[in-house]
Amino acid sequence: MATRTMRKAEELFFKLFCTAATVLSVLVLFLILGTVTIEALPSLSLYFLITPESASPGLGGAIGNAVVGTLIISVCSTLIATPLALGTAIYLQRYAPDNRFTRLLRFLIEVLSGTPSIVLGIVGLMILVYYMRAYTGGFSLISGSIALAILILPVIERAIEDAIATVPKSLEEGSYALGATKWQTIRNVTIPTVISGILTGIILGFGRAAEESAVVILTAGYTQFFPELAIRSNENLIFGIKLYPLQDLVGTLPYAVYHAYENSNVVKLSDGFAAAFILIGVVFLINLTARILLRRYRYG
């Protein structure tokens, strides 16, 4: 009887503990979101959202350039990282034998995944911004995109590899039985089967790129202007031309938040919170899109 009572008491304790932990986590989240929202309200407006900072008097006052820049650099970095991540995942899951080399490769991918973003930012600053400035233009969209692609590559690769690992062997064996090659099987059976997992990995990588701060601060720089599409002469760059916006500075939301606090003596504090609020909203929409796509492909 005493043992039974003890078990019930233990179960009740852990149930209450888990419930309290959940409630506390949700309260902390709402506290953060509530604080950011309340502090951002004085600056939030359609003008603030769609107008570039260059069109606003003084510093701050608008973040349209940062919103557009964030979307562009996130798309570019995802486009660079996705083929590499997809190829690596397919190789490790379907072509690579289980030996020391592949185990080392997996370990290195895990190390890259756990590398602090500030380290990747510093490496990008040294290599892409300074040593390769004749090609990248220094602080630029292409420098930031390449650095972010390295950062998000493990995220996309891990998601795709996990998805491929769930493909039933019977599907692929049936394809082989019909005379298909390994690549034909991967292309026509494996990839279509795990398309939702691939899309999820891509979207997660996109969201990771959108919210990153250290890498873009150290490689992409910042500009108050909207990105422009142009080709102009520049004798300091390879072939004597500068490609806009690839070799030009680009504004981003994480940098806009940093920019607001760095110049807090002339920029309203609410501008920084408003930029943070918009950034949270972008990340929320990205995650919501991932869930919608998963539901669509899972349930048809």
C-alpha positions in Angstrom: 0.0 0.0 0.0 2.8 2.4 0.9 4.6 1.6 -2.3 1.5 2.3 -4.4 1.0 5.6 -2.6 4.6 6.5 -3.2 4.3 5.8 -6.9 1.2 7.9 -7.2 2.9 10.7 -5.3 6.0 10.4 -7.6 3.8 10.5 -10.7 1.9 13.5 -9.4 5.1 15.3 -8.6 6.6 14.8 -12.1 3.3 15.7 -13.8 3.2 19.0 -11.9 6.9 19.6 -12.6 6.5 19.1 -16.3 3.3 21.2 -16.4 5.1 24.0 -14.5 8.1 23.8 -16.8 5.8 24.1 -19.8 3.9 27.0 -18.4 7.1 28.8 -17.4 8.6 28.3 -20.9 5.4 29.7 -22.5 5.4 32.7 -20.1 9.0 33.5 -20.9 8.2 33.4 -24.6 5.2 35.7 -24.2 7.2 38.0 -21.9 9.8 38.4 -24.6 7.3 38.9 -27.4 5.2 41.2 -25.3 8.1 43.4 -24.4 9.3 43.6 -28.0 5.8 44.4 -29.2 5.1 47.1 -26.7 8.4 48.8 -27.2 8.1 48.6 -31.0 4.6 50.1 -31.2 5.7 53.8 -31.4 7.7 53.1 -34.6 5.6 50.4 -36.3 3.8 51.7 -39.4 3.5 50.9 -43.1 5.9 53.8 -43.8 8.5 52.3 -41.5 8.2 48.9 -43.1 8.3 49.8 -46.8 10.5 52.9 -46.9 14.3 52.6 -47.1 16.3 54.3 -44.4 17.9 56.6 -47.0 14.5 58.2 -47.6 13.9 58.8 -44.0 15.3 62.0 -42.3 18.5 61.3 -40.3 19.3 57.8 -39.1 16.7 55.2 -38.5 13.0 55.9 -39.2 12.5 53.1 -41.7 13.7 49.6 -42.5 12.4 48.8 -45.9 16.0 48.4 -47.2 16.7 45.9 -44.4 13.5 43.8 -45.1 14.3 43.5 -48.8 18.0 42.8 -48.1 17.2 40.1 -45.6 15.0 38.3 -48.1 17.6 38.6 -50.9 20.6 37.4 -48.8 18.5 34.5 -47.4 17.4 33.4 -50.8 21.0 33.6 -52.2 22.5 31.7 -49.3 19.9 29.0 -49.5 20.4 28.6 -53.3 24.1 28.2 -52.7 23.8 25.8 -49.8 20.9 23.6 -51.1 22.7 21.7 -54.0 25.7 21.1 -51.8 23.5 19.8 -48.9 21.4 17.7 -51.1 24.4 16.1 -52.8 26.1 15.4 -49.5 23.0 13.9 -48.0 22.5 11.6 -51.0 26.1 10.5 -51.1 26.2 9.7 -47.4 22.9 7.8 -47.4 23.1 6.0 -50.7 26.6 5.9 -52.1 29.2 6.1 -49.3 30.3 2.9 -47.6 30.4 2.7 -43.8 34.1 3.4 -43.3 36.4 5.7 -41.5 36.2 8.4 -44.2 32.4 8.6 -44.1 32.4 8.6 -40.3 35.0 11.4 -40.3 32.9 13.3 -42.9 29.8 13.0 -40.7 31.8 14.2 -37.7 33.1 17.2 -39.6 29.6 18.1 -40.6 28.5 18.0 -36.9 31.5 20.2 -36.0 30.5 22.7 -38.7 27.0 22.6 -37.4 28.2 23.4 -33.9 30.7 26.1 -34.9 29.7 29.5 -33.3 28.5 31.9 -36.0 30.9 34.5 -34.8 33.8 32.2 -35.8 32.3 31.7 -39.3 31.8 35.5 -39.5 35.5 36.2 -38.7 36.7 33.6 -41.2 34.3 35.2 -43.8 35.7 38.6 -42.9 39.3 37.5 -43.5 38.8 35.4 -46.6 35.7 36.8 -48.4 35.9 40.5 -47.4 39.6 41.1 -47.4 41.6 38.5 -49.3 38.9 38.0 -52.0 37.6 41.6 -52.2 38.7 42.0 -55.8 36.1 39.3 -56.6 33.4 39.8 -53.9 33.6 43.6 -53.6 34.5 43.4 -49.9 31.5 43.8 -47.6 28.8 42.7 -50.0 25.8 40.5 -50.7 27.9 37.7 -52.2 30.3 37.7 -49.3 27.4 37.5 -46.8 25.6 34.8 -49.0 28.6 32.5 -49.2 29.3 32.8 -45.4 25.6 32.2 -44.6 25.5 29.2 -47.0 28.4 27.6 -45.0 26.4 28.3 -41.8 23.1 26.8 -43.0 24.6 23.9 -45.0 24.6 21.4 -42.0 21.0 22.4 -41.1 19.7 21.5 -44.6 22.0 18.5 -45.0 20.9 16.9 -41.7 17.2 17.4 -42.4 17.5 15.9 -45.9 19.7 13.0 -44.7 17.2 12.1 -42.0 14.4 12.3 -44.5 16.2 9.9 -46.9 16.9 7.5 -44.1 13.1 7.0 -43.7 12.5 5.8 -47.2 11.3 2.1 -47.1 13.9 -0.2 -48.6 11.1 -2.1 -50.4 10.4 1.0 -52.6 14.0 1.2 -53.8 14.3 -2.6 -54.2 11.2 -2.6 -56.4 12.8 0.0 -58.6 16.0 -2.0 -58.9 14.0 -5.1 -59.7 12.5 -3.3 -62.7 16.0 -2.6 -64.0 16.5 1.0 -62.8 20.0 2.2 -62.0 20.8 3.6 -58.5 20.7 7.2 -59.8 17.3 6.6 -61.6 16.0 5.1 -58.4 17.2 8.1 -56.3 15.8 10.6 -58.8 12.5 8.9 -59.5 11.7 7.1 -56.2 13.8 8.4 -53.3 13.7 12.2 -53.8 9.9 12.3 -54.7 9.2 10.2 -51.6 11.0 12.6 -49.2 10.2 15.9 -51.0 8.5 17.2 -47.9 11.6 16.5 -45.8 13.8 18.2 -48.4 11.5 21.3 -48.5 11.4 21.4 -44.7 15.2 21.4 -44.6 15.5 24.2 -47.2 12.9 26.3 -45.3 14.7 25.8 -42.0 18.0 26.8 -43.6 16.3 29.9 -45.1 14.9 30.8 -41.6 18.4 30.3 -40.0 19.9 32.6 -42.6 17.3 35.3 -42.1 17.8 35.5 -38.4 21.6 35.3 -38.3 23.4 38.5 -37.1 27.1 37.9 -36.5 27.8 36.6 -40.0 26.0 39.3 -41.9 27.5 42.1 -39.7 31.0 40.8 -40.5 30.5 40.0 -44.2 27.5 41.8 -45.7 28.0 45.2 -44.1 25.1 47.6 -44.2 23.5 50.2 -46.5 20.6 52.5 -46.1 19.5 52.1 -49.7 17.4 49.5 -51.5 19.4 46.9 -53.4 19.8 47.9 -57.1 20.3 45.9 -60.3 23.2 47.5 -62.3 26.6 47.0 -63.8 29.2 49.8 -63.3 32.9 50.2 -63.9 35.2 49.8 -60.9 38.9 49.4 -61.5 39.4 47.8 -58.0 37.4 44.7 -59.0 38.0 41.8 -61.3 37.3 42.6 -65.0 37.0 46.3 -64.0 33.2 46.1 -63.3 31.0 46.0 -60.3 27.8 43.9 -60.3 24.9 45.3 -58.3 23.6 44.0 -55.9 26.0 41.0 -55.7 29.2 43.0 -55.0 27.5 45.8 -53.1 26.6 46.4 -49.5 23.2 45.1 -48.3 21.1 46.0 -45.3 19.6 43.2 -43.2 17.2 43.1 -40.3 19.7 41.7 -37.7 22.1 44.5 -38.6 19.2 47.0 -38.4 18.7 46.0 -34.8 22.4 46.3 -34.1 22.5 49.6 -36.0 19.7 51.1 -33.9 21.4 50.3 -30.6 24.9 51.2 -31.8 23.5 54.7 -32.7 21.0 54.9 -29.8 22.0 58.5 -29.2 20.4 59.5 -32.6 18.1 56.6 -33.4 14.9 56.1 -31.4 15.0 53.0 -29.2 11.6 52.0 -30.6 13.2 51.6 -34.1 15.4 48.8 -32.9 12.5 47.0 -31.2 10.4 47.5 -34.3 13.2 45.9 -36.5 13.3 43.1 -34.0 9.6 42.7 -34.1 9.6 42.5 -37.9 12.5 39.9 -37.8 10.5 37.7 -35.4 7.5 38.0 -37.7 9.6 37.0 -40.7 10.9 33.9 -38.9 7.4 33.1 -37.7 6.1 33.2 -41.3 9.0 31.0 -42.5 8.2 28.4 -39.9 4.5 28.6 -40.6 5.2 28.0 -44.3 7.3 25.0 -43.5 4.4 23.5 -41.5 1.9 24.3 -44.3 4.1 22.6 -46.9 4.6 19.5 -44.7 0.8 19.2 -44.2 0.2 19.7 -47.9 2.6 16.9 -49.0 1.8 14.6 -46.1 -2.0 14.7 -46.6 -2.1 15.5 -50.3 
